[in-house]
Amino acid sequence: MKNNFFNYITIIIAFVFAILIGISFAQKIHFASSSDSYAEKLSTKQMDAISITTKKENLPKYIKFNVTKKTVTIGSNYTVRYKLSENSDSKITWYSNNSDVAVVNDKGTITAKGVGSATIIAKTLNNKKAKIEITVKPKNKTITFARTSYTINKGDSFTLNVSYTPANSYEKISWSTSNQKVVKVNKKGVVTALKNGEATITATTSKGKKTATCKIIVNNTKYIALTFDDGPVRTNTTKLLDGLKKQKAYVTFFMVGYNIPGNEDLLKRMKKEGHELGSHSYSHSKLTTLSNNEIVNQITQTNSLIRNAVGSYATVFRPPYGSYNDMVLYVANAPIILWSVDTLDWKYKNKKYVKKQIVDNAYDGAIILLHDLHATSVDGAIAAIKTLKKQGYEFVTVSELFEIKGMDLTNGNVYRYRN
C-alpha cells in the first residue's frame, strides 16, 4: 500500500514537471518568434535608411558638357554629350533660353530653328547645371539688296548697300553694270544715273562668288518720304506693310518703345522689306520737360529694343511733338528728322481726308507726317500712294531721300524737309 502511494506521487511529480517543461518550451518559441519579427522590422528600417543614404550619395556633384560652344546650320540636329560625376546618376531636365533659335528635347537633342544664338541648359535633380552656347547660321552664305529695283532721275547718285547672311560673313564685293551708258557704279557701290533707261547692277563676292542683282530705272522721277509715328500696332502696321509691299513703296517708321515688345516680328519685316527704322522715344513724352537722365532713358530704351529685335539701332530720331533741346540732340546720336507736311491725321480720322492731304501737298522732296496708330491713316496713305505713283512719284525712306538729293545726314542735326 505504501509502495503504491509513492508510485502515485512519482507519477504526479513527473506529470507536473512535464507540464512545466512544455510551458518553458512554448515561451522560448514565442520569444524567438517575437525576436525574429523585431529583427525583421529593424532590418526594414535600417534598409530604408541605407536606401535613402544611397540615393543622396548617388546624386552628381557636377554635370559637364563635352563642349561649351557649338555652331550649327539652320534645320540641323545636334545631341549634347554630357558627363556626371563618378558613380552618380540623376534625371536631367533640358531647356532653351531662345526657342526661336533652338529647341531641345528630354534626351538633349537640339534642333536649330532660326538664325541667331541660344543657350541650352541641363539641370540635375540637385540643381547642378551645365550650359552650351548654340550659334545657328544659314546653310549657305548669301548677299542681298534691300530692294530688287530703284527708280531715280538722271544725275541722281546713291549707294547700294549689301546685306550679308550671316551678318558677320563680310567679303569684298566687285560691282558691274549691264549698261554703262544708262547707269555707272563705282567700286564702293555708288550708283549714278547718266540717262533715261534701265540697267542691272550686279554685286559679286570675292570668295564664294555669291551674287545679288538690282534693276535701276532712270526717268523723270519725284521723291516723297512718308513717315509713320507711334507704332507699331499689330493690325494697322501689318496692313500698312502689306499695302507698301504691293505698291513697291518704302517708308520710315518712327516707333515708340512701349509698343515694340510683342511686335518684334513686325520690326524684322520692316527691315527685311526695305523700310527704315527710326526712334520716337519710349513713352512719347515731351522730352524738353524731362530731366537729363529721363531723356537718356527715353532714347536708349527704345534703341535697345530696336537693336534686340533686328540687330541694329535706329538710324534716325524724331522727338515727340517735334520738341527738342541741346540734350536731346546730343543723346539721340542720330539725325533729327521733323517733317514738311503735317496731315493732321490724328485729328481728322477719315480715309478720304488723309488721302487728300497727302496728294494735295505732295512735292519732290517732301517729308510727310502720318501715324500708323490710326487705321484711317493707313487706308488713306495706301490710297494716296496709288494716285501719286501715276503722277511719277517714288516713295523712299528719309535717309534715301537725302542721299538721292545729295545731302549728308549728320547725327545731332535737325532736318525738316528737302526741296
SVG drawing of the C-alpha trace seen along z (x, -y; Angstrom):
<svg xmlns="http://www.w3.org/2000/svg" viewBox="-13 -123 51 125">
<polyline fill="none" stroke="black" stroke-width="0.4" points="0.0,0.0 2.9,-2.3 4.6,-1.5 1.5,-2.4 1.3,-5.7 4.9,-6.6 4.2,-5.5 1.3,-7.9 3.4,-10.7 6.1,-10.0 3.7,-10.0 2.2,-13.3 5.6,-14.9 6.6,-13.7 3.4,-15.0 3.9,-18.4 7.5,-18.5 6.4,-17.6 3.9,-20.4 6.5,-22.9 8.9,-21.9 6.2,-22.3 5.3,-25.8 9.0,-26.8 9.5,-25.5 6.4,-27.3 7.7,-30.6 11.0,-30.1 9.3,-29.6 7.2,-32.7 10.3,-34.7 12.1,-33.5 9.2,-34.4 8.9,-37.9 12.7,-38.4 12.5,-37.4 9.6,-39.8 11.5,-42.7 14.6,-41.8 12.6,-42.0 11.2,-45.4 14.6,-46.7 16.1,-45.4 13.4,-47.2 14.1,-50.5 17.8,-50.0 17.4,-49.2 15.2,-52.3 17.9,-54.4 20.5,-52.8 18.4,-53.3 17.8,-57.0 21.5,-57.4 22.4,-55.7 20.1,-58.0 21.5,-61.1 25.1,-59.9 24.3,-58.9 23.3,-62.5 26.0,-64.1 28.5,-66.6 28.6,-68.1 27.4,-67.8 29.7,-68.8 29.2,-69.0 31.9,-67.8 31.8,-71.3 30.6,-74.7 30.1,-76.3 28.7,-74.8 27.9,-76.3 25.2,-74.5 23.3,-75.2 19.6,-76.0 17.4,-72.9 20.1,-70.6 20.0,-68.5 22.8,-68.1 22.8,-65.8 24.7,-67.2 27.1,-64.8 27.4,-65.2 29.2,-63.6 28.1,-63.3 30.5,-62.9 31.8,-59.4 29.3,-56.7 26.4,-59.2 23.1,-59.3 20.2,-61.8 17.3,-62.7 18.3,-65.6 15.9,-68.5 16.7,-70.4 15.6,-73.9 16.5,-76.7 16.5,-80.4 15.6,-81.2 13.1,-78.7 13.0,-80.9 16.6,-79.9 17.0,-76.4 14.8,-73.9 15.9,-70.8 14.1,-67.6 14.3,-65.5 17.2,-63.5 19.4,-66.5 18.9,-66.7 18.9,-70.3 17.0,-71.4 18.2,-74.6 15.1,-76.6 16.3,-80.1 19.5,-82.1 20.9,-83.6 22.1,-82.4 20.6,-80.4 21.8,-78.9 20.9,-75.3 20.9,-74.4 20.8,-70.9 19.9,-70.6 20.1,-67.7 17.7,-66.8 20.0,-68.5 20.2,-71.7 23.7,-71.1 23.8,-72.9 25.7,-72.9 25.4,-75.3 26.2,-75.2 26.1,-78.3 24.5,-77.4 25.0,-79.6 22.7,-78.9 23.8,-80.0 22.2,-79.7 23.1,-76.7 24.7,-79.0 26.2,-82.5 24.2,-84.9 24.2,-88.6 21.1,-90.6 19.9,-94.1 17.1,-95.7 15.2,-96.1 15.1,-94.4 14.7,-97.8 15.1,-101.6 13.7,-104.4 15.8,-107.5 16.4,-110.7 19.1,-111.4 22.1,-112.8 21.0,-111.2 23.5,-109.2 23.1,-106.9 24.8,-103.9 23.6,-100.4 24.0,-98.6 24.6,-94.9 23.2,-92.7 25.2,-89.6 23.7,-86.4 25.1,-85.6 25.7,-89.1 29.4,-88.6 30.3,-86.9 31.7,-90.0 33.6,-89.6 35.0,-92.1 32.5,-93.0 33.0,-93.6 30.4,-95.7 29.3,-95.7 26.5,-97.3 24.7,-95.9 24.5,-99.3 27.3,-101.8 25.5,-104.4 22.5,-104.5 24.0,-103.8 27.5,-103.6 28.6,-102.1 31.9,-102.5 33.9,-100.1 32.0,-101.3 28.6,-100.5 27.7,-104.2 25.3,-104.2 25.0,-107.3 22.2,-107.7 23.5,-109.0 20.5,-108.9 16.9,-107.6 16.7,-103.9 17.3,-100.7 20.4,-98.9 21.1,-95.9 23.7,-96.3 25.4,-93.1 27.4,-92.7 29.7,-89.6 31.6,-88.3 35.3,-87.8 35.5,-84.3 32.2,-82.4 31.2,-84.2 27.7,-84.8 25.8,-87.4 22.9,-89.9 21.2,-92.0 19.2,-95.2 17.4,-96.9 17.9,-100.7 15.3,-102.6 16.2,-106.1 13.4,-108.5 11.8,-111.8 11.1,-111.0 9.9,-112.9 10.6,-111.6 8.5,-111.6 9.3,-110.3 6.2,-109.1 6.9,-108.8 4.7,-106.9 4.8,-107.7 3.7,-106.0 3.6,-102.4 4.0,-99.5 0.4,-98.5 -0.3,-94.8 -3.3,-95.2 -2.6,-98.6 1.1,-98.2 0.6,-94.7 -2.0,-96.1 0.3,-99.0 3.3,-96.7 1.1,-94.6 0.0,-97.7 3.5,-99.1 4.8,-95.8 2.1,-95.6 2.8,-99.2 6.6,-98.8 6.7,-101.9 9.2,-102.4 8.7,-104.5 10.3,-105.4 8.8,-104.2 9.3,-106.3 8.4,-103.9 7.7,-104.3 9.5,-101.9 6.5,-100.7 4.8,-99.4 7.8,-97.2 7.5,-94.3 5.4,-91.6 5.8,-93.2 9.4,-92.4 8.4,-90.3 7.0,-93.5 10.3,-95.3 12.1,-92.4 9.7,-92.5 10.1,-96.3 13.9,-95.9 13.7,-92.9 11.3,-94.7 13.5,-97.8 11.9,-100.3 13.8,-102.5 13.5,-102.0 13.6,-105.2 13.0,-106.0 10.3,-108.2 11.3,-107.9 9.9,-105.3 6.7,-106.7 6.0,-109.7 6.8,-112.2 7.7,-115.8 11.4,-115.5 12.1,-119.1 10.1,-118.8 12.2,-115.9 15.5,-115.7 18.7,-114.8 18.6,-111.2 15.0,-110.8 15.9,-112.0 18.7,-109.4 16.3,-106.6 13.6,-107.6 16.1,-107.4 18.3,-104.5 15.5,-102.2 13.9,-102.4 17.2,-102.0 18.0,-98.8 14.5,-97.4 15.1,-98.0 18.6,-96.6 17.4,-93.5 14.7,-92.9 16.7,-93.5 20.3,-93.6 20.9,-97.3 20.0,-100.6 17.5,-103.2 19.1,-105.2 17.0,-108.4 15.2,-110.0 12.1,-112.1 11.3,-113.8 7.6,-113.7 5.8,-116.9 8.9,-118.0 10.2,-119.3 14.0,-119.1 16.8,-120.9 20.6,-120.5 20.4,-117.5 18.1,-115.7 20.3,-116.5 23.3,-115.1 21.8,-111.9 19.9,-111.0 23.1,-110.0 21.2,-110.2 19.9,-112.7 16.8,-114.5 14.0,-114.3 11.0,-116.5 8.5,-117.0 7.4,-119.4 3.8,-118.3 1.6,-117.6 -1.6,-115.8 -3.2,-116.2 -4.4,-112.6 -4.6,-112.1 -7.2,-114.9 -9.3,-114.2 -9.6,-110.4 -11.0,-110.0 -9.5,-108.0 -10.5,-110.4 -9.3,-113.4 -5.9,-111.7 -5.5,-110.8 -6.4,-114.4 -3.9,-115.9 -1.1,-113.7 -1.9,-114.1 -2.6,-117.9 0.6,-118.6 2.9,-116.3 6.1,-117.7 9.5,-116.4 11.5,-116.1 8.5,-116.2 8.6,-114.6 5.0,-113.8 3.9,-113.1 1.4,-110.2 0.6,-107.8 0.1,-104.1 -1.7,-104.2 -4.9,-105.0 -6.5,-102.7 -7.8,-105.7 -4.2,-106.9 -3.1,-103.6 -6.0,-103.3 -5.6,-107.0 -1.8,-106.6 -2.2,-103.4 -4.8,-105.1 -2.6,-108.2 0.4,-106.1 -1.5,-104.6 -2.6,-108.0 0.9,-109.6 2.6,-106.7 0.6,-107.6 2.0,-111.1 5.6,-109.9 6.4,-109.9 8.6,-107.3 8.3,-106.6 11.6,-106.3 12.9,-106.3 14.1,-109.5 17.8,-108.6 17.4,-107.6 15.7,-110.9 18.6,-112.9 21.2,-110.7 19.5,-110.9 19.3,-114.6 23.0,-114.8 22.7,-115.8 24.5,-114.0 22.6,-113.4 24.7,-114.2 24.0,-113.0 22.6,-115.7 21.5,-118.0 17.8,-118.8 16.2,-118.2 12.7,-119.4 12.4,-118.9 14.2,-118.7 13.3,-120.8"/>
</svg>
